[in-house]
Amino acid sequence: MTQYHSLHASTYVHSATHAMVHATECVLEGSHRWGRVSSTGAARATAGHTRLIVYPPDTTSRDRRALQFYRHWPVTGILISFIIAGTLSSWSTPIGIAITLMVYAIGFITGYTLTSSFRERTRQLVLLTVPVGGGCETVGDVDFFNVATDRLRAMDKLNDHGQLSPAEYTDRWAMIYNALPAR
C-alpha cells in the first residue's frame, strides 16, 4: 500500500472509464476509424467473400456513426417497429401498420441521405473464395489485402499505445486509402 493509495485507485477508474468510452465508440462508430473488414464464409457449393472497406482519411465521427446507423437499420428498425406495433396494438390495425411502416421507411431514407456522398468515397478490395474440386481458391489481390490489413491493424495498435500522432495516423491511413482503386 502506498502513502497515496487514491492515486493507485484512480488508475483503475481511469482505465475502466477508458474501456467504457472505447466500447461505446465501437458500438456507435465501428471497431476501426479507418473502416472495416467483412467476411462471408464459403460453403461446399457457394462462394464467399472477404471485403476490406477503407473510409476516406477525412472521415469524422459523425460520418462513421451515420454509416453504422445505415448498416444496422434493417435489423434495428424491425425491432423498433415491433415495439411501436406492440405499443399501438390498441389502435386501429391499419393506422398502427401505417405508422410502423412510416417509421421504418424514414429510418432508411435518413440513413441513405446521411451516407450517400460518404459511401461513394469509400474504397474497397474484395477477395472471392470459390469452391474448386475438394478445396477453395481465393480470387483477388490477396497479397495487397494481407499487407493493407496488417498495416491498418498495426497502425491502430501504435495509435492505441500513443505512439502515433494524429497526423501520422492520418498519413498512414491515406497511404492505404490512395492505393485502393476508386469506385
N, C-alpha and C positions, 0 to 999 in steps of 0.2 A: 504494500500500500504506500503510495507516495503522499507527500505532505499536501499536495494539491490533487486530491482524488477526483475532484469535479472536472479537472482537465482530462483525465482518463475517461470519465463517463461521457464527456461531450464528444469524444471521438466516435463512440458508438451511436450517439444520437445523430451526429453529422452523417455517418455512413448509412444509417437507416433512412434518414431523410433523403440522401442522395439516391439510394436504391429505389425509394418510392417515386421520386421525380423521374428517374430513368424508366421505371416500369410504366408510368403514366405516359411518358413521351413515346414509348414503344407501341402502346395501345393506340394513341391518338395519331402518331405520325409514322409509324412503321419502325422496324428494327434498325434501319440504317438511314443516315441522312442522304446518302448518295443514290439510293434506290432499293432494289430487292432482287432476289433470285427465287424463281418459282419453278416447280417441277411437277410433272405428272409421270408416274411410272409406266414402263412398257410392259404389257402382258404378252402372252403367247401369240395372240392374233392381232394385237393393236399396237400402234406406235405411241411413244411417249415423247415428251419434250422437256427440255430444261431451258429456261429463259432468264437471261441477265438483262435487267431493265435498269438503266442509269439515267437519273434525272439531270437536268441542266445544273451546272455548278451554282447558279444564282437562285436556286430553289429556296424558298422561305418555309418557315414552319407552317404558315397559312396554306401554302401550296400542298405540302405533304398531308396536312390534316384534311384538306378538301379531297385529295386523292384517296385517302383512307375512307372517307365518308362515301365517295363514289364507288369504291371497290366493295365495301361491306354493306351498302344499302340494300341490295336484293334480299339478303337474309334478315338484316336488322329491320328493314321496312316491313317484312312479313310479320315479324314478331310484334312490332308496334301496331300493325294493322289488326292482329288478333286481339291485342289489348284494347284497342279502340272498339273493335266489333263487340267484345265482351262488355265493355262499358256502355255501349249504345244498344245492347240487346233488348232493352225495354222500349226502345223507339220502334218506329215502323221499319220493317226489314229493308225495303228499298232505300230509305233515307240512310240507314246505317251502312249499307253496302256502298252507296254513292260516296259518303264521307270517307269511308275506309279506302276506297279506290282513289279518291282525290288526294288523300294524304300520301299514299304510295306513289302516285304519279308525280306529285310535287317534289318528293324526295329525289326521284330520277331526274327531273328537269333541273332541280337545284344542283345536284351533283354534276350533271353534264355541263351546265352553264359555268360552274366554278372551275372546271378542269379542262374544258375543250382546248384552249390555246396551250395550256401546260402539257397535256398529253401528246400534242403534236410535236413538241420539242424534245420529248424523251427519246432515248436511243436504246436499241436492244440488240441482243445477239441470241439467236435461238439454235439450240442443238436438238436434233431429232434422233431419237433412238428407235430403230426399226428392227423388228424380229426377222432374223435371217437364219434359215436352217434351224439348228438347235440352239442358237445363241442370239445375241443382239449386236447390231452395228450402229455406231453413232455417226451421224452425218452433220457436218458443220465445222466451224473453225474451233476445234477442241483445244488446241494449244493456246490460242488467244483467250478463249474463255477461261482456261485454268490460270493463265498469267493475270488476267484482269481481276478475277475474283480473289486471287491470292493477294494482289496489291491492294485492292479495296479493303479487304479484311485486315491486312497488316496496317494500313492507314488508319482504320478505326481503332485498332489496338494501341498504336502510338498516340493517337488523339486521346483515348481514354486514360492513358498514363501521363498526359500533359506534355508529351514530347514533340508535339507539332503545334505550331502557331496556327491560328485560323487561316492565314494567308497560305501557309504551306499545305494545309489540309485541302483548301480550295484548289490550289495549283495541281496537286496530285489527282484530285477528283477530275479536274478539267482535262488533264492529260489522257485519262482513260475515256472520258466522255467524247473528246475530239477524235479519238482513234476508232470509235464505233461509227458505222455508217448512219447518215441521217435518213429519216423516213421518206 
